[in-house]
Amino acid sequence: MNGEAGVSSPGCRCECVGDGVDGCKPGHCDMEDKLLPMQHGPTLHLADGPKGTAGLLQFGANEVAGAARTRLRALYEVGLDYRHGTSHGIGMFLYVHESTYPYYVLGEFMSDEPGYYEDGAFGIRLENTIEVVEATTPYNFTGTSLTFQHATLVPYEAKLIDTTMLTPRQCTLLNEYHSRVLDVAGTEMLNQGRQDGYNWLVTKTTPISC
């Protein structure tokens, strides 16, 4: 499953950061601590939509559907954007970037990858695989409502999140995501007898206070 999170600059490259990789610790990359939470919150949740919603996320940040624009508000409000696509289909025939269906369909998998790149400085992107699933809504005017569920169940590194920049809703979504990571991935670890891995996962999915 797709699962990428990294920051790159000419003198600093951080990927899968715990206490740092190759001496590169959180805060060494300009704006890293500010941009991670901007993306982290929006990437946790995509708004529900009726069945038949057009799959426009693949066309890029400037042309995404209205629901995606809401997710990118954290960047837009400070005058930032990115030039790469927000999403693409997951390859079935060894072609990583495949087109999505014209409309979202149940069971479809795709990437979700907001980011930000500054020329000559650094680039940052959070990328997960998500699945189109049926949404539970108070009303059902269109017959079926769709939403997205994370298929990449890997915890986010709390050391890279400035919790003061998260809204209460984003904080709740983050903790709900980590709870699911522990429930699904953690249960499988225990089934396989991977106690050390499970113990590590418990520490990485501890609820965050915002």
MDTraj code that builds the backbone (N, CA, C; nanometers):
import mdtraj as md
import numpy as np

residues = "MET ASN GLY GLU ALA GLY VAL SER SER PRO GLY CYS ARG CYS GLU CYS VAL GLY ASP GLY VAL ASP GLY CYS LYS PRO GLY HIS CYS ASP MET GLU ASP LYS LEU LEU PRO MET GLN HIS GLY PRO THR LEU HIS LEU ALA ASP GLY PRO LYS GLY THR ALA GLY LEU LEU GLN PHE GLY ALA ASN GLU VAL ALA GLY ALA ALA ARG THR ARG LEU ARG ALA LEU TYR GLU VAL GLY LEU ASP TYR ARG HIS GLY THR SER HIS GLY ILE GLY MET PHE LEU TYR VAL HIS GLU SER THR TYR PRO TYR TYR VAL LEU GLY GLU PHE MET SER ASP GLU PRO GLY TYR TYR GLU ASP GLY ALA PHE GLY ILE ARG LEU GLU ASN THR ILE GLU VAL VAL GLU ALA THR THR PRO TYR ASN PHE THR GLY THR SER LEU THR PHE GLN HIS ALA THR LEU VAL PRO TYR GLU ALA LYS LEU ILE ASP THR THR MET LEU THR PRO ARG GLN CYS THR LEU LEU ASN GLU TYR HIS SER ARG VAL LEU ASP VAL ALA GLY THR GLU MET LEU ASN GLN GLY ARG GLN ASP GLY TYR ASN TRP LEU VAL THR LYS THR THR PRO ILE SER CYS".split()
xyz = np.array([
    [0.0826, -0.1190, 0.0000],
    [0.0000, 0.0000, 0.0000],
    [0.0869, 0.1251, 0.0000],
    [0.0377, 0.2261, -0.0674],
    [0.1088, 0.3520, -0.0760],
    [0.1147, 0.4178, 0.0607],
    [0.2261, 0.4764, 0.0965],
    [0.2357, 0.5481, 0.2214],
    [0.3639, 0.6264, 0.2261],
    [0.3592, 0.7507, 0.1830],
    [0.4794, 0.8320, 0.1750],
    [0.4602, 0.9596, 0.2551],
    [0.5643, 0.9974, 0.3287],
    [0.5640, 1.1261, 0.3965],
    [0.7079, 1.1711, 0.4049],
    [0.7398, 1.2837, 0.3472],
    [0.8792, 1.3249, 0.3477],
    [0.8951, 1.4736, 0.3291],
    [1.0122, 1.5219, 0.3660],
    [1.0489, 1.6613, 0.3447],
    [1.1870, 1.6620, 0.2823],
    [1.2059, 1.7392, 0.1773],
    [1.3363, 1.7448, 0.1114],
    [1.3799, 1.8890, 0.0940],
    [1.5059, 1.9144, 0.1159],
    [1.5670, 2.0433, 0.0853],
    [1.7111, 2.0142, 0.0455],
    [1.7838, 2.1122, -0.0114],
    [1.9206, 2.0864, -0.0562],
    [2.0103, 2.0277, 0.0520],
    [1.9911, 2.0691, 0.1770],
    [2.0789, 2.0199, 0.2827],
    [2.0095, 1.9301, 0.3818],
    [1.8888, 1.8901, 0.3533],
    [1.8143, 1.8152, 0.4533],
    [1.7099, 1.7288, 0.3864],
    [1.7113, 1.6012, 0.4151],
    [1.6078, 1.5121, 0.3627],
    [1.5579, 1.4269, 0.4779],
    [1.4306, 1.4338, 0.5076],
    [1.3734, 1.3585, 0.6186],
    [1.2609, 1.2700, 0.5672],
    [1.2699, 1.1420, 0.5907],
    [1.1626, 1.0510, 0.5549],
    [1.1465, 0.9508, 0.6673],
    [1.0213, 0.9149, 0.6971],
    [0.9939, 0.8210, 0.8053],
    [1.0647, 0.8684, 0.9312],
    [1.0457, 0.9928, 0.9680],
    [1.1231, 1.0543, 1.0750],
    [1.0762, 1.0067, 1.2109],
    [1.1714, 0.9608, 1.2928],
    [1.1444, 0.9326, 1.4321],
    [1.2201, 1.0377, 1.5093],
    [1.3439, 1.0041, 1.5494],
    [1.4309, 1.1029, 1.6118],
    [1.5180, 1.1723, 1.5085],
    [1.4967, 1.1387, 1.3820],
    [1.5743, 1.2011, 1.2762],
    [1.6430, 1.0954, 1.1919],
    [1.6681, 1.1273, 1.0677],
    [1.7369, 1.0377, 0.9766],
    [1.8650, 1.1052, 0.9304],
    [1.9778, 1.0364, 0.9465],
    [2.1075, 1.0915, 0.9046],
    [2.1337, 1.2274, 0.9683],
    [2.0957, 1.2420, 1.0939],
    [2.1229, 1.3658, 1.1647],
    [2.0269, 1.4784, 1.1345],
    [1.9266, 1.4534, 1.0534],
    [1.8302, 1.5575, 1.0169],
    [1.7102, 1.5468, 1.1085],
    [1.6925, 1.6430, 1.1941],
    [1.5862, 1.6353, 1.2935],
    [1.4757, 1.7351, 1.2614],
    [1.3557, 1.7112, 1.3141],
    [1.2447, 1.8034, 1.2918],
    [1.2833, 1.9464, 1.3286],
    [1.2486, 2.0391, 1.2442],
    [1.2787, 2.1788, 1.2699],
    [1.3964, 2.2297, 1.1888],
    [1.4807, 2.1390, 1.1369],
    [1.5953, 2.1802, 1.0559],
    [1.5528, 2.2291, 0.9182],
    [1.4393, 2.1821, 0.8714],
    [1.3916, 2.2224, 0.7397],
    [1.2987, 2.3417, 0.7548],
    [1.3287, 2.4500, 0.6826],
    [1.2496, 2.5716, 0.6925],
    [1.1029, 2.5444, 0.6647],
    [1.0166, 2.5885, 0.7551],
    [0.8708, 2.5793, 0.7419],
    [0.8175, 2.4370, 0.7584],
    [0.9048, 2.3389, 0.7833],
    [0.8586, 2.2006, 0.7964],
    [0.7524, 2.1871, 0.9046],
    [0.7801, 2.2464, 1.0219],
    [0.6875, 2.2296, 1.1331],
    [0.5572, 2.3042, 1.1095],
    [0.5563, 2.4009, 1.0178],
    [0.4340, 2.4750, 0.9893],
    [0.3500, 2.4037, 0.8843],
    [0.4152, 2.3440, 0.7845],
    [0.3416, 2.2860, 0.6729],
    [0.2883, 2.1469, 0.7015],
    [0.3570, 2.0710, 0.7851],
    [0.3074, 1.9370, 0.8141],
    [0.1661, 1.9381, 0.8704],
    [0.1378, 2.0188, 0.9745],
    [0.0009, 2.0169, 1.0248],
    [-0.0999, 2.0717, 0.9259],
    [-0.0587, 2.1651, 0.8395],
    [-0.1514, 2.2166, 0.7391],
    [-0.2018, 2.1041, 0.6503],
    [-0.1117, 2.0140, 0.6159],
    [-0.1496, 1.9040, 0.5289],
    [-0.2076, 1.7890, 0.6085],
    [-0.1552, 1.7708, 0.7276],
    [-0.1949, 1.6548, 0.8063],
    [-0.3442, 1.6545, 0.8337],
    [-0.3983, 1.7686, 0.8756],
    [-0.5411, 1.7744, 0.9029],
    [-0.6256, 1.7465, 0.7803],
    [-0.6049, 1.8219, 0.6699],
    [-0.6877, 1.7998, 0.5511],
    [-0.6797, 1.6589, 0.4948],
    [-0.5637, 1.5938, 0.5064],
    [-0.5508, 1.4635, 0.4426],
    [-0.6228, 1.3542, 0.5184],
    [-0.6671, 1.3832, 0.6402],
    [-0.7326, 1.2802, 0.7196],
    [-0.8775, 1.2577, 0.6813],
    [-0.9380, 1.3504, 0.6101],
    [-1.0808, 1.3366, 0.5858],
    [-1.1198, 1.4032, 0.4552],
    [-1.1973, 1.3348, 0.3776],
    [-1.2546, 1.3917, 0.2567],
    [-1.4049, 1.3983, 0.2746],
    [-1.4648, 1.5070, 0.2348],
    [-1.6076, 1.5254, 0.2550],
    [-1.6888, 1.4192, 0.1827],
    [-1.8013, 1.3819, 0.2436],
    [-1.8926, 1.2879, 0.1797],
    [-1.9530, 1.3511, 0.0548],
    [-1.9939, 1.2679, -0.0385],
    [-2.0580, 1.3173, -0.1596],
    [-2.1517, 1.2124, -0.2148],
    [-2.2468, 1.2523, -0.2981],
    [-2.3412, 1.1565, -0.3548],
    [-2.2746, 1.0635, -0.4546],
    [-2.3334, 0.9460, -0.4721],
    [-2.2837, 0.8525, -0.5722],
    [-2.2888, 0.9203, -0.7084],
    [-2.1811, 0.9069, -0.7865],
    [-2.1749, 0.9726, -0.9161],
    [-2.0937, 1.0998, -0.9132],
    [-2.0345, 1.1322, -0.7953],
    [-1.9491, 1.2504, -0.7872],
    [-1.8289, 1.2326, -0.8787],
    [-1.8001, 1.3349, -0.9580],
    [-1.6904, 1.3257, -1.0546],
    [-1.5565, 1.3124, -0.9841],
    [-1.4690, 1.2291, -1.0386],
    [-1.3367, 1.2080, -0.9812],
    [-1.2363, 1.3079, -1.0344],
    [-1.2434, 1.4311, -0.9861],
    [-1.1595, 1.5377, -1.0403],
    [-1.0298, 1.5576, -0.9638],
    [-1.0091, 1.4820, -0.8558],
    [-0.8913, 1.5060, -0.7744],
    [-0.7617, 1.4871, -0.8520],
    [-0.7644, 1.4040, -0.9550],
    [-0.6414, 1.3719, -1.0266],
    [-0.5876, 1.4888, -1.1086],
    [-0.6689, 1.5912, -1.1323],
    [-0.6284, 1.6963, -1.2246],
    [-0.5452, 1.8069, -1.1613],
    [-0.5247, 1.8036, -1.0299],
    [-0.4366, 1.9025, -0.9692],
    [-0.5085, 1.9963, -0.8742],
    [-0.4301, 2.0629, -0.7931],
    [-0.4866, 2.1432, -0.6858],
    [-0.5715, 2.2583, -0.7357],
    [-0.5411, 2.3124, -0.8517],
    [-0.6158, 2.4276, -0.9011],
    [-0.7471, 2.3896, -0.9678],
    [-0.7708, 2.2601, -0.9920],
    [-0.8888, 2.2186, -1.0653],
    [-0.9700, 2.1129, -0.9915],
    [-0.9423, 2.0929, -0.8632],
    [-1.0099, 1.9873, -0.7905],
    [-1.1543, 2.0233, -0.7630],
    [-1.2330, 1.9200, -0.7305],
    [-1.3745, 1.9389, -0.7008],
    [-1.3920, 2.0200, -0.5737],
    [-1.5150, 2.0687, -0.5536],
    [-1.5428, 2.1545, -0.4396],
    [-1.5076, 2.0916, -0.3063],
    [-1.5335, 1.9630, -0.2925],
    [-1.5020, 1.8958, -0.1664],
    [-1.3534, 1.8998, -0.1384],
    [-1.2734, 1.8820, -0.2397],
    [-1.1286, 1.8845, -0.2210],
    [-1.0803, 2.0252, -0.1891],
    [-1.1456, 2.1268, -0.2450],
    [-1.1061, 2.2647, -0.2155],
    [-1.1189, 2.2921, -0.0661],
    [-1.2212, 2.2368, -0.0037],
    [-1.2384, 2.2535, 0.1395],
    [-1.1198, 2.1945, 0.2142],
    [-1.0701, 2.0815, 0.1679],
    [-0.9581, 2.0153, 0.2319],
    [-0.8306, 2.0968, 0.2200],
    [-0.8193, 2.1769, 0.1149],
    [-0.6966, 2.2516, 0.0897],
    [-0.7017, 2.3927, 0.1466],
    [-0.8056, 2.4216, 0.2209],
    [-0.8242, 2.5580, 0.2714],
    [-0.7052, 2.6041, 0.3543],
    [-0.6437, 2.5119, 0.4298],
    [-0.5308, 2.5504, 0.5148],
    [-0.4179, 2.6112, 0.4335],
    [-0.3968, 2.5611, 0.3130],
    [-0.2953, 2.6191, 0.2257],
    [-0.3452, 2.7468, 0.1607],
    [-0.4687, 2.7438, 0.1117],
    [-0.5238, 2.8597, 0.0411],
    [-0.5302, 2.9831, 0.1304],
    [-0.5625, 2.9643, 0.2580],
    [-0.5808, 3.0785, 0.3470],
    [-0.4515, 3.1554, 0.3709],
    [-0.3374, 3.0907, 0.3498],
    [-0.2096, 3.1606, 0.3669],
    [-0.1420, 3.1855, 0.2331],
    [-0.2178, 3.1690, 0.1243],
    [-0.1668, 3.2015, -0.0080],
    [-0.0755, 3.0976, -0.0687],
    [-0.0893, 2.9714, -0.0279],
    [-0.0052, 2.8646, -0.0810],
    [-0.0876, 2.7678, -0.1644],
    [-0.0217, 2.6951, -0.2503],
    [-0.0871, 2.5951, -0.3357],
    [0.0218, 2.5003, -0.3832],
    [-0.0131, 2.4028, -0.4637],
    [0.0869, 2.3152, -0.5234],
    [0.0460, 2.2804, -0.6649],
    [0.1449, 2.2419, -0.7452],
    [0.1217, 2.2243, -0.8880],
    [0.1051, 2.0786, -0.9294],
    [0.1219, 1.9867, -0.8368],
    [0.1054, 1.8464, -0.8737],
    [-0.0382, 1.8009, -0.8469],
    [-0.0748, 1.6869, -0.9021],
    [-0.2089, 1.6348, -0.8834],
    [-0.2351, 1.5949, -0.7393],
    [-0.3596, 1.6038, -0.6986],
    [-0.3972, 1.5660, -0.5629],
    [-0.4163, 1.4158, -0.5501],
    [-0.4470, 1.3490, -0.6614],
    [-0.4762, 1.2069, -0.6536],
    [-0.4571, 1.1410, -0.7891],
    [-0.4358, 1.0108, -0.7871],
    [-0.4331, 0.9319, -0.9105],
    [-0.4767, 0.7897, -0.8783],
    [-0.5172, 0.7173, -0.9788],
    [-0.5560, 0.5789, -0.9592],
    [-0.4359, 0.4926, -0.9246],
    [-0.4620, 0.3807, -0.8590],
    [-0.3559, 0.2879, -0.8219],
    [-0.3431, 0.1817, -0.9308],
    [-0.2220, 0.1617, -0.9812],
    [-0.2005, 0.0730, -1.0945],
    [-0.2374, -0.0721, -1.0702],
    [-0.3043, -0.1323, -1.1680],
    [-0.3362, -0.2746, -1.1662],
    [-0.2428, -0.3525, -1.2577],
    [-0.1796, -0.2845, -1.3522],
    [-0.0961, -0.3506, -1.4520],
    [0.0452, -0.2925, -1.4506],
    [0.0987, -0.2723, -1.3284],
    [0.2350, -0.2229, -1.3085],
    [0.2545, -0.0810, -1.3598],
    [0.1459, -0.0077, -1.3748],
    [0.1532, 0.1340, -1.4102],
    [0.1049, 0.2112, -1.2887],
    [0.1973, 0.2739, -1.2163],
    [0.1657, 0.3315, -1.0861],
    [0.0579, 0.4385, -1.0951],
    [0.0720, 0.5313, -1.1899],
    [-0.0221, 0.6417, -1.2016],
    [-0.1256, 0.6101, -1.3092],
    [-0.2326, 0.5452, -1.2684],
    [-0.3407, 0.5161, -1.3615],
    [-0.4548, 0.6150, -1.3407],
    [-0.5304, 0.6386, -1.4451],
    [-0.6453, 0.7279, -1.4341],
    [-0.7517, 0.6636, -1.3461],
    [-0.8277, 0.7484, -1.2802],
    [-0.9414, 0.6989, -1.2033],
    [-1.0616, 0.6880, -1.2960],
    [-1.1693, 0.6302, -1.2457],
    [-1.2930, 0.6271, -1.3223],
    [-1.3443, 0.7707, -1.3383],
    [-1.4293, 0.7962, -1.4397],
    [-1.4873, 0.9308, -1.4519],
    [-1.5639, 0.9709, -1.3265],
    [-1.6228, 0.8710, -1.2597],
    [-1.6951, 0.8965, -1.1354],
    [-1.6450, 0.7986, -1.0301],
    [-1.6446, 0.8441, -0.9053],
    [-1.6018, 0.7558, -0.7975],
    [-1.6961, 0.6370, -0.7869],
    [-1.6405, 0.5179, -0.7664],
    [-1.7210, 0.3968, -0.7522],
    [-1.6773, 0.3234, -0.6265],
    [-1.7704, 0.2524, -0.5646],
    [-1.7401, 0.1761, -0.4447],
    [-1.6262, 0.0778, -0.4709],
    [-1.5333, 0.0712, -0.3774],
    [-1.4225, -0.0217, -0.3896],
    [-1.3052, 0.0300, -0.4690],
    [-1.3148, 0.1516, -0.5206],
    [-1.2045, 0.2095, -0.5979],
    [-1.0942, 0.2565, -0.5031],
    [-0.9700, 0.2291, -0.5394],
    [-0.8552, 0.2748, -0.4617],
    [-0.7822, 0.3839, -0.5390],
    [-0.7321, 0.4825, -0.4664],
    [-0.6583, 0.5921, -0.5285],
    [-0.5643, 0.6522, -0.4249],
    [-0.4764, 0.7384, -0.4719],
    [-0.3861, 0.8066, -0.3800],
    [-0.4514, 0.9345, -0.3296],
    [-0.3991, 0.9845, -0.2190],
    [-0.4396, 1.1140, -0.1639],
    [-0.3100, 1.1811, -0.1219],
    [-0.2681, 1.2866, -0.1920],
    [-0.1324, 1.3359, -0.1720],
    [-0.1174, 1.4870, -0.1812],
    [-0.1735, 1.5610, -0.0865],
    [-0.1491, 1.7051, -0.0841],
    [-0.0024, 1.7323, -0.0528],
    [0.0477, 1.8451, -0.0972],
    [0.1881, 1.8759, -0.0721],
    [0.2174, 2.0231, -0.0920],
    [0.3428, 2.0576, -0.0811],
    [0.3872, 2.1945, -0.1068],
    [0.5358, 2.1901, -0.1411],
    [0.5737, 2.2629, -0.2459],
    [0.7132, 2.2677, -0.2897],
    [0.7546, 2.4126, -0.3090],
    [0.8719, 2.4465, -0.2576],
    [0.9255, 2.5815, -0.2716],
    [1.0565, 2.5736, -0.3485],
    [1.0610, 2.6413, -0.4632],
    [1.1782, 2.6348, -0.5506],
    [1.3063, 2.6703, -0.4757],
    [1.4054, 2.5846, -0.4886],
    [1.5349, 2.6104, -0.4285],
    [1.5410, 2.5908, -0.2792],
    [1.4319, 2.5459, -0.2186],
    [1.4296, 2.5324, -0.0732],
    [1.3971, 2.3894, -0.0304],
    [1.2725, 2.3476, -0.0480],
    [1.2330, 2.2152, -0.0029],
    [1.1009, 2.1755, -0.0655],
    [1.0647, 2.0507, -0.0481],
    [0.9349, 2.0014, -0.0910],
    [0.8797, 1.9095, 0.0149],
    [0.7481, 1.9033, 0.0245],
    [0.6854, 1.8197, 0.1259],
    [0.5572, 1.7605, 0.0695],
    [0.5329, 1.6346, 0.1016],
    [0.4102, 1.5704, 0.0551],
    [0.3720, 1.4576, 0.1506],
    [0.2433, 1.4474, 0.1801],
    [0.1893, 1.3345, 0.2552],
    [0.1044, 1.2532, 0.1591],
    [0.1368, 1.1257, 0.1447],
    [0.0668, 1.0447, 0.0451],
    [0.0167, 0.9145, 0.1065],
    [-0.1109, 0.8920, 0.0933],
    [-0.1737, 0.7699, 0.1419],
    [-0.2593, 0.7086, 0.0322],
    [-0.2947, 0.5830, 0.0507],
    [-0.3915, 0.5183, -0.0366],
    [-0.5268, 0.5199, 0.0326],
    [-0.6302, 0.5598, -0.0396],
    [-0.7647, 0.5648, 0.0166],
    [-0.8589, 0.4802, -0.0682],
    [-0.9677, 0.4368, -0.0070],
    [-1.0679, 0.3543, -0.0745],
    [-1.2023, 0.4259, -0.0720],
    [-1.2759, 0.4186, -0.1807],
    [-1.4109, 0.4738, -0.1852],
    [-1.5048, 0.3749, -0.1159],
    [-1.5732, 0.4219, -0.0126],
    [-1.6650, 0.3366, 0.0629],
    [-1.7992, 0.4082, 0.0783],
    [-1.8989, 0.3339, 0.1201],
    [-2.0316, 0.3929, 0.1400],
    [-2.0331, 0.4718, 0.2698],
    [-2.0926, 0.5892, 0.2663],
    [-2.0996, 0.6757, 0.3834],
    [-2.2329, 0.6589, 0.4545],
    [-2.2292, 0.6705, 0.5854],
    [-2.3511, 0.6701, 0.6657],
    [-2.3903, 0.8146, 0.6923],
    [-2.5048, 0.8558, 0.6416],
    [-2.5505, 0.9940, 0.6545],
    [-2.6917, 0.9974, 0.7119],
    [-2.7303, 1.1089, 0.7765],
    [-2.8658, 1.1184, 0.8326],
    [-2.9742, 1.1046, 0.7265],
    [-2.9471, 1.1522, 0.6065],
    [-3.0439, 1.1453, 0.4971],
    [-2.9786, 1.0761, 0.3779],
    [-3.0576, 1.0285, 0.2870],
    [-3.0053, 0.9506, 0.1746],
    [-3.0781, 0.9884, 0.0468],
    [-3.0753, 1.1170, 0.0133],
    [-3.1510, 1.1707, -0.0992],
    [-3.1127, 1.1055, -0.2313],
    [-2.9837, 1.0780, -0.2500],
    [-2.9368, 1.0244, -0.3782],
    [-2.9320, 0.8719, -0.3821],
    [-2.9678, 0.8074, -0.2727],
    [-2.9647, 0.6618, -0.2698],
    [-2.8388, 0.6067, -0.2066],
    [-2.7235, 0.6575, -0.2454],
    [-2.5964, 0.6134, -0.1875],
    [-2.5016, 0.7325, -0.1773],
    [-2.4478, 0.7529, -0.0583],
    [-2.3458, 0.8557, -0.0399],
    [-2.2108, 0.7875, -0.0246],
    [-2.1085, 0.8516, -0.0765],
    [-1.9750, 0.7941, -0.0744],
    [-1.8812, 0.8786, 0.0109],
    [-1.7837, 0.8131, 0.0680],
    [-1.6782, 0.8825, 0.1395],
    [-1.5492, 0.8045, 0.1160],
    [-1.4426, 0.8430, 0.1842],
    [-1.3136, 0.7785, 0.1635],
    [-1.2618, 0.7218, 0.2947],
    [-1.1990, 0.6071, 0.2867],
    [-1.1416, 0.5416, 0.4038],
    [-0.9949, 0.5109, 0.3771],
    [-0.9099, 0.5384, 0.4752],
    [-0.7675, 0.5118, 0.4584],
    [-0.7407, 0.3628, 0.4457],
    [-0.6642, 0.3267, 0.3448],
    [-0.6168, 0.1894, 0.3308],
    [-0.4737, 0.1779, 0.3822],
    [-0.4034, 0.2901, 0.3873],
    [-0.2681, 0.2939, 0.4427],
    [-0.2794, 0.3146, 0.5928],
    [-0.2527, 0.2126, 0.6692],
    [-0.2697, 0.2205, 0.8144],
    [-0.1333, 0.2264, 0.8827],
    [-0.0733, 0.3438, 0.8742],
    [0.0570, 0.3706, 0.9343],
    [0.0433, 0.4983, 1.0165],
    [0.0923, 0.5007, 1.1402],
    [0.0758, 0.6212, 1.2223],
    [0.1571, 0.7388, 1.1710],
    [0.1052, 0.8586, 1.1930],
    [0.1799, 0.9805, 1.1640],
    [0.2749, 1.0079, 1.2803],
    [0.3897, 1.0656, 1.2499],
    [0.4876, 1.0969, 1.3538],
    [0.4446, 1.2223, 1.4288],
    [0.4081, 1.2047, 1.5547],
    [0.3567, 1.3153, 1.6354],
    [0.4599, 1.4262, 1.6539],
    [0.5882, 1.3914, 1.6477],
    [0.6929, 1.4926, 1.6666],
    [0.6938, 1.5956, 1.5541],
    [0.6309, 1.5630, 1.4427],
    [0.6292, 1.6552, 1.3295],
    [0.4984, 1.7320, 1.3192],
    [0.4152, 1.7233, 1.4202],
    [0.2852, 1.7897, 1.4149],
    [0.2794, 1.9002, 1.5196],
    [0.2570, 2.0208, 1.4749],
    [0.2355, 2.1334, 1.5654],
    [0.0877, 2.1330, 1.6011],
    [0.0547, 2.0761, 1.7143],
    [-0.0861, 2.0579, 1.7512],
    [-0.1588, 2.1899, 1.7729],
    [-0.0840, 2.2986, 1.7948],
    [-0.1499, 2.4277, 1.8142],
    [-0.2143, 2.4772, 1.6854],
    [-0.1763, 2.4183, 1.5720],
    [-0.2307, 2.4598, 1.4432],
    [-0.3468, 2.3716, 1.3987],
    [-0.3776, 2.2671, 1.4756],
    [-0.4883, 2.1791, 1.4406],
    [-0.6186, 2.2313, 1.4991],
    [-0.7249, 2.2217, 1.4227],
    [-0.8569, 2.2533, 1.4744],
    [-0.9035, 2.1368, 1.5612],
    [-1.0031, 2.1575, 1.6484],
    [-1.0556, 2.0453, 1.7268],
    [-1.1015, 1.9298, 1.6391],
    [-1.1628, 1.9617, 1.5235],
    [-1.2086, 1.8571, 1.4326],
    [-1.0914, 1.7776, 1.3767],
    [-0.9845, 1.8463, 1.3375],
    [-0.8671, 1.7780, 1.2847],
    [-0.8016, 1.6909, 1.3906],
    [-0.7979, 1.7410, 1.5131],
    [-0.7395, 1.6643, 1.6227],
    [-0.8197, 1.5367, 1.6472],
    [-0.9522, 1.5492, 1.6436],
    [-1.0387, 1.4325, 1.6619],
    [-1.0170, 1.3312, 1.5506],
    [-1.0104, 1.3791, 1.4261],
    [-0.9895, 1.2897, 1.3123],
    [-0.8544, 1.2193, 1.3212],
    [-0.7528, 1.2915, 1.3658],
    [-0.6208, 1.2320, 1.3818],
    [-0.6246, 1.1186, 1.4836],
    [-0.6871, 1.1442, 1.5975],
    [-0.6947, 1.0417, 1.7012],
    [-0.7812, 0.9239, 1.6586],
    [-0.8882, 0.9510, 1.5839],
    [-0.9715, 0.8422, 1.5333],
    [-0.8935, 0.7562, 1.4340],
    [-0.8141, 0.8217, 1.3504],
    [-0.7316, 0.7480, 1.2544],
    [-0.6313, 0.6596, 1.3271],
    [-0.5624, 0.7146, 1.4259],
    [-0.4643, 0.6365, 1.5007],
    [-0.5301, 0.5217, 1.5765],
    [-0.6508, 0.5435, 1.6251],
    [-0.7234, 0.4360, 1.6928],
    [-0.7503, 0.3204, 1.5971],
    [-0.7866, 0.3543, 1.4737],
    [-0.8124, 0.2503, 1.3730],
    [-0.6831, 0.1797, 1.3342],
    [-0.5740, 0.2555, 1.3233],
    [-0.4444, 0.1946, 1.2928],
    [-0.4102, 0.0888, 1.3974],
    [-0.4259, 0.1244, 1.5239],
    [-0.3943, 0.0305, 1.6316],
    [-0.4879, -0.0890, 1.6298],
    [-0.6153, -0.0636, 1.6047],
    [-0.7139, -0.1716, 1.6048],
    [-0.6875, -0.2712, 1.4922],
    [-0.6685, -0.2205, 1.3712],
    [-0.6541, -0.3089, 1.2548],
    [-0.5119, -0.3639, 1.2427],
    [-0.4144, -0.2731, 1.2331],
    [-0.2758, -0.3178, 1.2162],
    [-0.2229, -0.3840, 1.3431],
    [-0.2603, -0.3276, 1.4580],
    [-0.2139, -0.3840, 1.5844],
    [-0.2663, -0.5245, 1.6079],
    [-0.3929, -0.5467, 1.5758],
    [-0.4507, -0.6802, 1.5914],
    [-0.3783, -0.7814, 1.5039],
    [-0.3463, -0.7406, 1.3816],
    [-0.2741, -0.8310, 1.2916],
    [-0.1332, -0.8595, 1.3441],
    [-0.0687, -0.7592, 1.4025],
    [0.0632, -0.7814, 1.4613],
    [0.0568, -0.8852, 1.5725],
    [-0.0440, -0.8738, 1.6585],
    [-0.0587, -0.9699, 1.7675],
    [-0.0879, -1.1090, 1.7140],
    [-0.1695, -1.1162, 1.6094],
    [-0.2001, -1.2463, 1.5492],
    [-0.0743, -1.3133, 1.4944],
    [0.0208, -1.2306, 1.4497],
    [0.1454, -1.2840, 1.3945],
    [0.2556, -1.2975, 1.4998],
    [0.2210, -1.2656, 1.6243],
    [0.3189, -1.2778, 1.7314],
    [0.4255, -1.1704, 1.7315],
    [0.3963, -1.0561, 1.6717],
    [0.4942, -0.9473, 1.6637],
    [0.4731, -0.8496, 1.7802],
    [0.5071, -0.8953, 1.8995],
    [0.4813, -0.8172, 2.0195],
    [0.5617, -0.6880, 2.0226],
    [0.6890, -0.6938, 1.9828],
    [0.7723, -0.5729, 1.9837],
    [0.7144, -0.4671, 1.8897],
    [0.6717, -0.5108, 1.7723],
    [0.6114, -0.4175, 1.6783],
    [0.4825, -0.3593, 1.7319],
    [0.4036, -0.4425, 1.7980],
    [0.2782, -0.3945, 1.8566],
    [0.3061, -0.2917, 1.9659],
    [0.4045, -0.3195, 2.0507],
    [0.4379, -0.2253, 2.1581],
    [0.4798, -0.0907, 2.1002],
    [0.5569, -0.0938, 1.9905],
    [0.5971, 0.0305, 1.9237],
    [0.4748, 0.1031, 1.8699],
    [0.3834, 0.0278, 1.8097],
    [0.2644, 0.0890, 1.7510],
    [0.1785, 0.1550, 1.8576],
    [0.1715, 0.0948, 1.9743],
    [0.0945, 0.1538, 2.0844],
    [0.1485, 0.2917, 2.1189],
    [0.2812, 0.3054, 2.1233],
    [0.3402, 0.4354, 2.1574],
    [0.3163, 0.5387, 2.0486],
    [0.3062, 0.4941, 1.9228],
    [0.2901, 0.5867, 1.8109],
    [0.1440, 0.6224, 1.7837],
    [0.0519, 0.5547, 1.8487],
    [-0.0903, 0.5839, 1.8272],
    [-0.1565, 0.6377, 1.9532],
    [-0.0750, 0.6789, 2.0492],
    [-0.1290, 0.7391, 2.1710],
    [-0.2060, 0.8660, 2.1356],
    [-0.3272, 0.8832, 2.1883],
    [-0.4062, 1.0026, 2.1561],
    [-0.3288, 1.1314, 2.1811],
    [-0.3440, 1.2245, 2.0898],
    [-0.2768, 1.3539, 2.0981],
    [-0.3720, 1.4574, 2.1565],
    [-0.3222, 1.5373, 2.2478],
    [-0.4022, 1.6454, 2.3053],
    [-0.3786, 1.7722, 2.2258],
    [-0.4869, 1.8377, 2.1864],
    [-0.4757, 1.9599, 2.1072],
    [-0.5417, 2.0759, 2.1807],
])
top = md.Topology()
chain = top.add_chain()
for i, resn in enumerate(residues, 1):
    res = top.add_residue(resn, chain, resSeq=i)
    for name in ("N", "CA", "C"):
        top.add_atom(name, md.element.get_by_symbol(name[0]), res)
traj = md.Trajectory(xyz[None], top)
